[in-house]
Amino acid sequence: MVKFDHNLIYLHSENARMTLKDIAYHLKKSPQRLKYSLSVLDKESIFTTPFCIFDYSYFGLIMFRVYFKGGYIHDHDKEIIIKELSENSFVTSIYELTGEFDFVLEFASPNPSKFNKELKKISSINSMLKDYKIILNLVTYIYPKNYISKNNDLNILNTEKIIGGDRERELFNRNEKDVIKNLILDPKIRIMELASKSELNVKTVKSILKNLIKKNIIKGFKYNIDTNKLGINKSRLFLKLHNLSLDRESDLMKHMLNTKEIVQVNKTVGDWDMEIDIESLDKGKIRYITMQIRELFVDLIERFNIIEFYKYYKRSYLPSYIFKEGEDFQDKIIIIDLKK
């Protein structure tokens, strides 16, 4: 059985653009040794697809999450459905759960009406996608996977990322749009290649990338990891809340931030108010964390549900339709009209 370097997995997955030299510095290992270790991880397909965390709210977009029931029966049906869903230019992420819901789609849309049209289109194409629940995503907190690291000193290198919510107006010119598009297609693309594909000089590309990060439009570059191959258990906890005060909500969010097995929290509107993604190498730890949340915040939790999280098939934060010819984003400067 292959023995994996969890500290290396942690650093590489949390910052997909971190250089081998920097990883070697933090792990106090030689670049040559780490290069071999990464080749072993790649051979085992531990790292799946890299993704760039863009804050979609700066682009005038709203995030909807759709939970489908009874999405497929056989693997062949699943492959067909995933292919069909991946081709929809409004769908940003696709993943599979194990339980009450099968597939989950995330849509980034300029307005509810357009989202509804795209959802109806998908439902009409495939009869297996007619039973669903719709959730409006308000804001997402993405936490580093600190539970993976065996060295607590490494945890200070990564912080939470907050996306969604209300943002001030932002302008994107054509050069910025070209850089953004190519980063979505390849989050690990080298600066020289990024400049070539964007038809810009290297200095301009470096300046654009630095500015996008400084303005928090780009929040990071990460890898999806195959949690099943690593023996990582992952579940999504759904909470319906009541009697919520600002102080108690603050207490709840602080608890999430300080629990290293919690890797993402979505504040939502719909059948539930919060979605909490929990990951651990110990399945019993997930039950313990769930029970702890229920006990500490019994006054806030009206009801809860928990479902095992199986696998990502697609993960992004911007829809491809905004890069198509004829769209405003392609033809002119975009003006975002969401106020903080």
N, C-alpha and C positions, 0 to 999 in steps of 0.2 A: 504493500500500500504506500502511495506517495505521501511523504511528509511535507506539508506546505508551510512556508514562511508567512505567518499571519501578519507580522509587522510590515513586510513587503506588500502583501495584499492590501493592507490598510492604506499605506501611503500611495500606492499606484492607483487604487480605485477612487480615493478621495481627491486626487489631483492628477488627472490623466495626462496633463501637459508637463508634469514635473520631470526634470531631466534626470538621467541616470546618475550624473555627478551629484546632484542635490540629494537624491535618494541615498546614495552611498555615504554622503556626509552625515545624514540624520541617523542612518542605521550603523554607521561606523564599520562598513564592509567595503570591500574593493568593488569597483564598477564591473570588473570582469566576472567576479563571483555572482553579482546581482544580475548581470546580463544572462548568465546561465540559468539562474533561478527563474527569471522572467520567461525564458524560453520553455522551461518545464511547465510553468503555469499556463502559457499560451497553448502548449501541446495538449494539456488537459482541458482546455477551453474554459478556464476559470473566469477569465474576463470575457464578457460577451461584447456588446456594443458600447462605445463611448458616447456620451451625450453632453451637450452644452446647456447649462442652466441659464436661460434667458428669462427675464421678468416680463412675461407676456402683457402685463397691464400697461407697460410703456408703449405698447403697440396698439392700444385701443381695443384690446380683446378681452372677452369674458370666458372663463373656463367652466365648462359643464362636464359632469361625470355621469355616465350612464351604466347602470348595473343590469345585465341581462340574465334572465333565468332560462334554463333549458336550451342553452345555445347550441349544443351538439350531442350526438350519441356516440359516434365512432370517430376515430382519429382522422379518417378521410374527410369527414364533415368539418372537423376543426380546421384542417389545413385550408379548405375552401373558404371558410368564413374569415380566417385571418388574412388570406390573400385579398378577399373582397374589401375588408375593412381597411387594410393598409393602403389601398388605392384611393381611398377618400381623402381629399386634400385638406379637409377640416379636422381630421382625426390626428391627434398628436401622440397619444399613447394607447397601447393595447396590452392588457395583461389578463391572466387567468387566476381565478380563485378556486377553492375547493370547498363547496358547501352550498349555501342557499343560492348564491349567484355563481355563474360560470365565467362569462367574459365581462370585462370592464373596459369601457372606452372613455377617453378624455377628448373633448372637443374644445378647440379655441375658436371662438366666433366673434364677429363684431357686434352682434346683437342677438337677443333671444329668438327673433323671427327667423333669421338665417339658420341658426342652430336647429330649430324645429323642422325646417324644410329638409335639412341634411339628414336628420334622424328619421324622418318619415321616408326619405329616399332609401336609406339603408334597410329599414323594416320591410319596405315593399319588395326589395330585391331578394331578401332571404327570409323565408317563413319561420326560421328558427329564432329570429331576433324580434319577435313581436311582444314579448312579455318583459317589461323593464321598469326600473325606477330611475328618476332623474334627480340629480343633486347639483345644486349651484355651488361652485367652489368660491369662497370669499378670499381666503389667504392660506398659503402653505408654508409651514416651517420645516425645512430640511436640515436634519441634524447629522453630524459625522457619525460613521459607524464605529464609535469608540470601543464597543464591546469586542471588536476583532483584534485590536492592538493588544499586545502583551506588554507594551512599554507605555506607561502613563505619560511619560514625558513627550511622547509623540502627539498626544491628544490636543496639546495647545496649538498645534500647527493648523488645525481646522476649526472653524466656527460654524454656527447655524447660518442658513441662508433663508431669507424671507422673500417670497414672491407672491404677487397678486395684491389685492387691495386697491386703494385709490392712489393714483400718481398724478403728478403735475404734467402739463403738456410737454411733449418731446418732439423734436424734429429730426428726421433722418434724411440725409441726402443720398444720392445714387452711389457714391463711393462707400458709404457706411452700409448701405443695403447689400452691395456686392460682397463685402467682407462678412456680414452676418449670414448671408446665404451659404457661403463656402464653409463657414464654421459649423453650420448645421449639418451640411453634407459630410464634413470630416472634422470633428472637434480637435483631432490631434495633428492637423495639417501644419507643416512647417511654415515659418514666416515667408521664406523665399517662394515656396509653392503657392501660398496664399496670395502673395503679391502678384504672381504670374496669372493665376486663375481669376483674380479680381481686376487684372489689367491696370495695376497701380504700382508705384515704386515702393520699395521696402520701407523707406522712411515714413511714407504716408500710411501704410498698413500698420506699422508699429504704433503710430500716433493714434489711429482710429481704434485699434484694439485696446490700447491703454486708456483711452477716453471712455470707451464702452464699459470697461471694468470700473473705472473711477466713478462713473455716474450710476453704478449698480444696475445697469441694464444687463450686463453679463455677471452672473453670480458665481460661476465656477465651471469646471470641466471634470466630469466624473465618468467612471465605468460602471455599467451594470455587472454584477458578478453572479455566477451560477451558485446560488445558495444551496441547491440540492446536492451538488458535488462536494461542497464544503461541509455538509452536514449541519447547515444552518436552518433552524426552524423560523418561520416567518408567519405572522398573523396580523390581521387588521381588526382592531377593536372599534366598534361603533357605539357612540354615546348619544343618547337623547338627554338634554339637560333642562333643568328648571331651577327656579329660585337663584338665578345667577346674578351675582353682584360683581362689581369691578375688582374688589379685593379678593374674592374667592376665585374668580377667573384668573387673576394674577398668580394666586397660590397654585392653581392647577397647572398653568403654563410653566411655572418655575419647577414644579415636580417633573414635568415632561422633559425639560431641558437637562435636569440633573440625573435623569435615568438613562444610562448609556445604551441600554437596549432599545430605547425608543428612537427610531430613525426618521420618522416623519409624522407631522400632525397637520391635518386639514381642517380648517374651520369652514363649515358648510351651512347651507340652507336647504331644507327638505325633510325627509323622514327622520333624519338625525342631525345633530349639530356639530359633531366632531368625529373624525376618523383618525385613529392612532395606529401607525405601523410599528410593530414590535418584532425584533429579531434577536435570536439567541442561539448559541451552540448547545444550550440545555433547554429542552422543551419544557421542563418543569418551571424554568425561570419565567416563561411567558405567562403561565398560570399564576405564578406568584405576583408578578407585576400587575396583572389584571385584577387580582383580588385586593392588592394593596391600593390601587386606584379606587376601587369600589368602597373600601373601608375608609380611606382618608377623605373621600369626597362624596360620602353617602347622601349628604344634604343637597348635592347638585345633580346626581344621576337619577333620572326618572326611569330609564331602562337602558339595557345594553345588549350587544350581540358581538360575537367574535367568529371570524372565518379565517381559515388558513389561506395564505397567499402562496400561489404556486410559481408563476413565472411571468416575466415581461417578454413580450414579442416586439414591442416598439416603444421607444421612450424619447419624447422630445417636448419642447415647450412652446414652439411656434409652428403654426400650420403651414403647409407648403403652398396653399393657394395664394398667399400674399406675394409670392415670387413669380406668379404666372403672368404672362404677357396680357396686358389689358387691365390688370388690377391697378388700383391707385398706388400701391406700394412700389410697383414696378415702373410706373410711368412718371411719377412726380414725388415731391417731398410729402411724407405722411405727417399729418398733424394729429396728435393724440389729444383727445378731449376728455381725459379722466383727471379730476382734480383731487389733490390730497386733502 
